[in-house]
Structure formats: C-alpha cells, structure tokens
Amino acid sequence: MIMTQEDLTITDPKMTAKGVNVFYGEKQAINDVSIDVGTDLVTAFIGPSGCGKSTFLRSLNRMNDTVAGAKVTGRIELDGEDIYAPSMDVVQLRARVGMVFQKPNPFPKSIYDNVAYGPRIHGLAPNKSDLDGIVEKALTRAGLWDEVKDRLAESGTALSGGQQQRLCIARAIAVDPEVVLMDEPCSALDPIATAKIEELIHELRGKFAIVIVTHNMQQAARVSQRTAFFHLGTLVEYGKTTDIFTNPKQERTKDYITGRYG
C-alpha cells in the first residue's frame, strides 16, 4: 500500500482500520487498507467510481454483512474494540456508527416516527415527553425543525428530496451515535439542497466523527479536514485535505485531482 502519514497522527482516533481486505466471493474489492478516523474531523473518501470507497465505508458499520458472499479480513476498531469480534452486538454497533445513504430513504411513516424509530427500539426515551425532546433536538440539529415542526404527522416521503435527506440525517443522529457515515449523501440532490447538507456537515463536526464518501472533489475540499484517495481498491494517499488538493505526494492522486482520469 502506498501512502504517507506525516503530520497525520490522530492522537485519539475514534475508529482505526488495520490491514482491511474486503472480498465479494472471489473478487477482492478492498486491498490492505489502514486508516484512522479522528473524532473531531470530517474525513472524505474520494476516487473514481468502483474504486472501493463505498465498500470500505460500509465495512465500518458491518453493512457488508448484509451482502451474500462478502468477507472482511483485517481489524477495524471503534474506541479500541474490534467491531468484527463475535461478541459485538451489530444492532448496537449500528446505533453507535450511523449511516446516511446515497438516495434519501425515509420510512413510509410520519416525520415524527421516522426520527423516533431508533430511540424507541433502543429504549432511549422512557416517556413521550422525552421522545418529543429527542425528536425535536435531532430535527433541529439536522436543520429541519423550523420547516417541519407544524407537520410532524405528515409522511416523511412527502418531503422534498433535500428535506428527506436531512430527515434521514436526523434519524441517524437521533440515537446519539459516535460516528456518522455518509455515502454520497448529495448525489441525488440539487445544488441548493446540497449546500444545505454541506452546511449541516459543518455544524455537526465535533459532535460526531463524520466520514463522507463523495465523487465530488469540490465537495470533499469544502467539507473535510482529512481526505483519503482510493483507486482500484487500494488507499493511495491519505492526508490533510488542503495537502491532497494542492500538493499531493502520489502521481496517481495528482492525475485524479487534475482530471487526467476518473
């Protein structure tokens, strides 16, 4: 694996991946990836389509477990704990490491019930007023409360695409996760909705460790402090976002950033 990690020591990483490989049957999708995810940083994964960035992201909360024939080797830790250990409760893991998908996927339930779903199943709210407080806080953090507070009983699927994606972010953060994974969260959205999601990422930074996969390099430059460049299933370079975009150390990174391929 080619990468440099000068000046990148994350003293207290929230998640650590060491020598991670992901296989789909015989096909190897990720090859020997090691990376630290910092608590107070937004980390962006960039690279051409099919380079493995989403596959690696999904290994961070064991979403690959849902794919037949998928196998993950190496070690991924959350606060020093092996997330692939047999003793790890996957439901609890996914509460701690939330996920927002590429296409907004609200449940066919009310706006309120979309956000209340996680806190209910995890027993986080002993009574209705506690649950109301959690829902309001999550929608406020997701920048959606003022737009929906008078229509909480309406279906989440009746919202606009950008609002639906912010609802999905509210749903993910309602259980107070430690890490939020975002898999191309803006790719289905228009520029105005995209700007709102980016603003939201800035506001959530520091409250959660955030990892975002994006095919939009300008977006990575705008929202992240660390950037990892993937190519053909390997991590080519990982560095401070400003360095990756202005002074990449690897030729392949430079070629991608300058648009020679990808």
N, C-alpha and C positions, 0 to 999 in steps of 0.2 A: 504494500500500500504506500502510495506516495503522498505524504502530506507533511506540513511543518506545524509545529505548535508553539513557536516562540511567542513570548508575551501573552500566552493564552491560558496560563494556569488559572483554572477556576478553583478557588481555594475550597469552596464548599459546594460541589456540584449536586444538583437535585437528582439528576439521572446520569448514569455512566454506562456506556456500551463498550464492551471489550471483545474484539475479535468476532464480531457478529456475522454470521452467514445465514442467508435465507434461501431455502430451496422450495420450488413447486414441483413435486415429483423429481424427475431427473434434472430439471433446469435450475441452475443456480442464478438467483435474481440479485443477491447481495453477497459481496465477497470481502470478508475480513474488515469490517468497519468498526472503528473505535472512535468514540466521541464523548465529550462531557457536555451536559446541558446545565447551564447556570440558572440559579433561582430567579435572579432579578433581571434577566436578559431575555430579549426576543431573539430566537435562533431561526434563521431561514435556511431551508434546503432548496437549492436551485439545481438546474440541469435539464438536458433535453428530455422530451417525452420518452418514457420507457427506460429511464436511467436507474430506476430503483428508489427514487426519493420517497414516493408514497408507500412503497413496500416496507422500507426501513421505518418510516413514521408509524405504520401500523404494527410493527413489531414492538413498539414502545408501550402499547397497552394490550398486547396479545390479540389484536383484531385478526391477525393472520391465523389464529386458532380456528376461525370460522371457515377457512378455505380448505377444502379437501386436498390432502397430499402436501400441505405446507409443513415445513420443518424449519425450526430456528435453532442454530447452534451458537456457541459463544456465551457471553454473560451480559445481561442487562440488569442494572441495579437501580432501585428507587430508594433513596436515603440509605444506601449500602445493603439493601435487601434484594436478593435475587428474585426477579419477578417471574421467572420460569420454574422456581422451586415448586415441588409437588404440594407443599403446604400453603402456597399462595392462593388466596381466595380471589378468583378472577373477577367476580362481581364487585368486590371491594376495590380491587386494583383499578377497574374502570371508573369507579367513583372518584378515586384519587387522581387518575390520569384521564381526564375527559377528552372528548373528541367532537370536532365540528367537521362535517363532510363537505365535499365539493358542491353538491346540489342541496339546497335547503330541504330538510326532510322533517318538517313538523309532524307530530302525530295528528291524526284526524280527530282531535279533541279541542276543547276550548283553549284559548290563550292561557288562561289560568292553569288549567290541568296539564298543559304542556310543561310549564315550569314547575308545577307542584309534584309532577310524577316521580322524579328522583328522590326529593326529600321524603315523600310518602313511603316509597319502597325501602329506603334506608332508615326509616324511623327517626328522622331528624327533627320532626315537629310534633311535640306531644299534643298540641291542640290547634284549633282552627286559627286562632289569632297569631300563633307562632308561624303557622304555614303562610298566612296572609303576609306577615312581615318578610319571610324568606322570598316569597314571590315578588313582592314589591322591590326588595333590595336587588334581586337578580335582574329584574327588568330595568331598574334604574342603572345598574352597572353596565347593562347592555345597551344603554342609551335609547330605550324603547318605552319606558314607563309613561312619559307625557303623551305619547302617541296612542297608547292602548288602555290607559287606566280606566276609561269610561266604557270599554268594550271587552272586558276580560272574559265575558261569557261567550263571545263570538269564536268561531272556529279559527284556529291558527292557520289553516290553509287558505283563509280568505284574505290574509295579509299580502302585501306586495312582496316580490322576491327578496328585496333587500331587508324588509321588515321580517320576513320569515327566517332569513339567515341570522338576524340579530336575536330573534326568538330562540333559535337553536343554540346560539351562544349563551343566552340567559338560561336555557335548560341545562347546558353543560356546566355552568358555574353555580347553579342553584345548590348543588351538593357540596360547595366549597372545595373544589379539587385543589391539588397541589400543582398539577401540570395541566395545561390545555394544549391539545394537538389540533392543528387546523390544516386540513388537506385541501389546498387551493380554494379557500373559502369565498373568493370573489370571482371565480372564473365564470359563474353563471349570472353575474350582476352587471348592471350598467355603471358608468363612471361615477355618478352621484352616490349610488348605494355603496360602491367600492370605497369611495372616500370616507363614508361614514364608518365602514368596518375598519379601515386603517386607523381612523381617529380613535375608535374603540380599542384597538390593539394597543395604541399608545397609552390610553387611560388604564388598561388592565395590567400593563407591565409593572412588575414589582409585587402585584397581588398574587400572581401565579407565574410559574415558569411557562413560557409560551414557545411552542415550536410551530412554525408555519412552512408548509410546502407551497411554493409558488412557481409558476412558469414565467411570471412577470418580473424581470430583473429590476425594473424601476421600483416596483413594489417592495422587493427584498431590500433595496437600498434605502427606501423610505422608512420601513417599519422595524428593521432588525439592527442589532448590535454585533451579532455574530452570523457569519454565512458559511455554509458547507456546500461545496460544489461536487455533485455526483456525476459520474459518467460511466456507462456500461457496468453498473452495479458496484463500482468502487468509489470510495471517497477520495477524490483527487486532491482537494485542498480545503482546509478549514481555517478561518481566520477572522479578524475583526472585519466587519462589513466594509468599512472605508478602505482597508488594505486590499480586500478581494477585488473591489471595483476600481481602485485607482492604481494598485501596484501588485497584481497577482504574481506569485512566485513560480507557478507552473504554466508551461506553454499552453497546455490544454485549457486551463482556466482562462487565459488571455484570449485564446481563439474563441471561446464561447462568449465571453463578455463583449468582445468586439464584433460578434455576429458572423464569424467565419464558418461556424456550423451550429446546428441545434435548431 
